[in-house]
Amino acid sequence: MPAPPPPPPPPVHLKPSASSPNFLKHLRPNSSGEQNKRTVPKSTSYRSTLRKKLHSSSSVPNFLKFLAPVDENNTSDFRNRKSDCKPKTSEADSFYESPVRTRRHSWRQQIFLRVATPQKGCDSTSWHDDYCELGDLPPRSPLLPVCEDGPFRTIKEERKRTSKELRELWQKAILQQILLLRMEKENQKLQASENNLLNKRLKLDYEEITPCLKEVTLIWEKMLGTPGRSKTKFDMEKIHSAVGKGVPRHHRGEIWKFLAEQYQLNHQYTNKQQPKDTPYKELLKQLTSQQHAILIDLGRTFPTHPYFSAQLGAGQLSLYNILKAYSLLDQEVGYCQGLSFVAGVLLLHMSEEEAFRMLRFLMFDMGLRKQYRPDMTILQIQMYQLSRLLHDYHRDLYNHFEAHEIGPSLYAAPWFLTMFASQFPLGFVARVFDLLFLQGSEVIFKVALSLLGSHKPLILQHENLETIVDFIKCILPNLGLVQMEKTINQVFEMDISKQLQAYEVEYHVLQDELIDSSLSDNQRMDKLENANSSLRKQNFSLLEELQVANAKIQNLEGMVETLLNNESKLKQTILTLELERKTLLETVKELRTGSPVPSGKPLLTRQEHMDAAN
């Protein structure tokens, strides 16, 4: 057994500089000859003393107190690492050094030394000497280059690259830059698509009235995917049935365009006033005098909807562009209150330019622009028509309104000017627009009549003007989805087109009678003479049109007769060719069998066959 170690030397006192980051540099042993003679015992006592000092010191970090102290005799070990040819240490040395060596190379201590003592001026010999006296490798800065032969070897200067290598490096840099630009463009496209999806979700943020089943969605997708859809007439009964069963919300904008195409195909010969075909982008470049009125109504249009709620956000800017373009397209109407709601509903289901085209379709092809004219004459006619409908279909409700002096303009004017969008939920308004694109402007009367008729008992309970109007404006639009769906189903079953035409004529007759009652006999005579002269002019113009039409009819009849003659001649030619073919087939058959052709029956030529047929 080895001899026990000698008694430990007196403890080493730490200097006051131990609180600094480089306090380990000052933990040096005495340089006396007595200490050098007793290496192993001194290291053991020195380690225990240093451990006690570290644990008792308040300036040393806590995690360092649990690390093994640095051995001052590590200098020899460092020299042993650099040389593989030297003999191994004795068993006594390994007995004392092996546990310390394993803990001495703790990665936590190395990180701490790098952080606490930044490695600057690594060429200084004192820096290496200080750490060598501690018996461990000096911690290398992560910024210093790694040397293969050792941490203190001089780094060789990098050789200069040739022109070919520089050229290849430059080409590689260019290719990488091009790749980065492409990736950036793709990221921008991806971001744009994500924004589009987000806007689409915001736009369609409403609850549907009639949920669309999967079977109905497949029917719509089949119709929308038909090749040449814009020039193909579909069965209107099938379209009516599909609209009645529901319209899928994510296809609603495309379905509205499809219904508009079908309407134009079925009414392509009607004479309607159409504006100039000015491109939408050209209209946006112009200035409008209606700018102030449009800007005021932007914040009032769907103020609670997330797509329009942001002041001058994406929704309001697109809505402004549509209204501005239409005010320039239709100089007579310009901009009228209520148009912003119609354009807003269209914008929620399609792009900005498509919404403008659909607004133009509704105003000119469907005839909605008449109620937005400055004189509002058509709106007055519509209010009269609604009153007459109430009188004929719901007499008790009509009498209740008359008793409290409630005219239809008090509650129904916003319905007609905004297509119910200013007061009713968006899901209900979307269904109204489905019917509007399908049946035309008379849908507004049907919906208004159905709403008032279905809620007649509740309206009759109120006994004064304020409560009745408040119920119709505020409570009626929020009575539930079931009642809304019932109203839409009733609209499909109603047919009031003839009544509306009769009421419009009745309005004009009453207006003429009212005007005549206030005129004298001479004025009435002058008016009748003017009306008579205008009717004569119309009669002459109609006679001219009739003559032109008769001439066209005669020309068409002559063309039909010529075509019939040509058809008869072609039929005779076909008959002759068939006879000749039959004869030739018989001849070929006889030649194949080898029988001679009878001399008494010569073959007939084609001309002879034609003569025989005639």
Summary of the structure (lengths in Angstrom):
residues: 614
radius of gyration: 49.8
end to end distance: 144.4
largest distance: 156.9
contacts: 1557
relative contact order: 0.04
helix: 68%
strand: 0%
